[in-house]
């Protein structure tokens, strides 16, 4: 079930974010992600419109929207490949007429996921926090 985020959900989504970030971005040192935990807790999640996906009373993933930006879509590594990410993305699409996101260029699995979900390549830029190239992708409701 997908439901709006409550402050009591913060620890579970931070754990998902950290585990999935480390696994999906092996080209970035783990210490970078660990150093961003307080920013996620205190800045990014509170400023975003966030929804969590629960299955069998366990939080398995979440999305965060900031205006028309898909700021985060993370599924616990142990639950990836079960359709939770697609369902979360479908929820985001149902809430907006257009979406934009940034994904690291070396994160081919995520780029394939978004391409399969009808996002299109817009342009490339360098992430100012890590120095790694990222792809900006966009989606428009038909």
SVG drawing of the C-alpha trace seen along z (x, -y; Angstrom):
<svg xmlns="http://www.w3.org/2000/svg" viewBox="-3 -23 38 32">
<polyline fill="none" stroke="black" stroke-width="0.4" points="0.0,0.0 1.2,-3.5 0.5,-6.1 1.6,-9.6 4.8,-9.9 4.6,-10.6 7.5,-11.7 7.4,-8.4 8.5,-6.8 11.8,-8.7 14.1,-6.0 12.8,-3.3 13.1,-5.5 16.5,-6.8 17.7,-3.2 16.3,-2.4 17.8,-5.5 21.3,-4.7 21.2,-1.0 19.9,-1.6 22.3,-4.6 25.3,-2.6 24.3,0.4 23.2,-1.6 26.1,-4.0 29.2,-1.8 31.3,-4.4 30.7,-6.9 32.4,-6.2 30.0,-5.0 31.2,-7.8 29.6,-10.4 26.1,-8.8 26.6,-8.5 27.6,-12.2 24.2,-13.1 22.0,-11.3 21.3,-14.4 20.5,-16.5 18.0,-13.9 16.4,-13.8 16.4,-17.5 16.1,-19.2 15.2,-17.1 12.5,-14.8 10.7,-17.5 10.7,-19.8 9.3,-17.2 6.0,-15.5 6.9,-12.0 5.0,-8.7 6.0,-5.3 5.2,-1.8 4.4,0.8 4.1,4.5 3.3,6.9 3.7,4.1 7.3,3.3 8.3,0.1 9.9,1.3 10.3,-1.9 9.5,-5.6 9.2,-8.5 9.8,-12.2 8.5,-14.9 9.6,-18.5 7.4,-20.6 7.7,-18.7 10.9,-17.0 11.1,-13.3 13.7,-14.0 13.9,-10.4 12.6,-7.0 14.2,-4.3 13.3,-0.6 15.1,1.5 17.7,3.6 16.1,6.8 12.8,5.9 14.0,4.6 12.6,6.4 9.2,7.0 7.4,4.1 7.4,1.7 9.5,-0.9 7.0,-0.8 4.1,-1.3 5.8,-4.2 6.6,-5.8 3.0,-5.3 1.8,-7.2 4.2,-10.0 2.9,-10.2 -0.7,-10.3 0.1,-13.4 1.8,-15.4 1.4,-16.3 5.2,-16.3 8.2,-15.1 11.9,-15.7 14.7,-13.7 18.4,-13.4 20.1,-10.0 23.8,-9.3 25.1,-8.4 26.8,-5.3 23.6,-4.0 22.6,-2.1 20.0,0.0 18.0,-3.1 18.4,-4.8 16.9,-1.6 14.1,-1.6 13.2,-5.3 13.5,-4.8 11.2,-1.8 8.8,-4.0 8.6,-6.5 11.1,-9.1 13.2,-10.7 16.8,-11.9 16.9,-15.7 20.6,-16.6 23.6,-15.9 25.2,-17.8 27.8,-17.3 26.5,-16.8 27.9,-19.6 28.1,-17.4 30.0,-14.5 31.5,-15.7 30.0,-12.7 28.0,-13.1 24.2,-12.8 21.5,-12.5 18.4,-14.7 15.3,-12.8 11.8,-14.0 8.3,-12.6 5.1,-14.3 1.6,-13.0 0.0,-12.1"/>
</svg>
